[in-house]
Amino acid sequence: MARIIDGEKMNLIGGKVKEFRIKRKMSQQALSNKLELMGVYVCRGSISRIEDCSRTVTDIELYAIAKVLGVGLDELIDTNGTVY
């Protein structure tokens, strides 16, 4: 069975997550901690893998990351990134 994303990148938000996190002067650990306060458990290492697009992101994680970073869901999707 073919995967939906058939390439090296496992998500479309990694670059934007890193960009917005750095703009807010937030460490990966701080982002992880704030997500945990929302009941979404994503360790610091997983934040790193999301940012380098080597880890998939669930819809719940996407929503929580957007909330913590104070951006809309559409702002996190990198439509210029090549996935295929």
Buried (B, 14 or more C-beta within 10 A) or exposed (E): EEEEBEEEBBBBBBBBBBBBBEEEEBEBEBBBEBBEEEEBEBEBEBBBBBBBBEBEBEEEBBBBBBBBBEBEEEBBBBEEBEBE
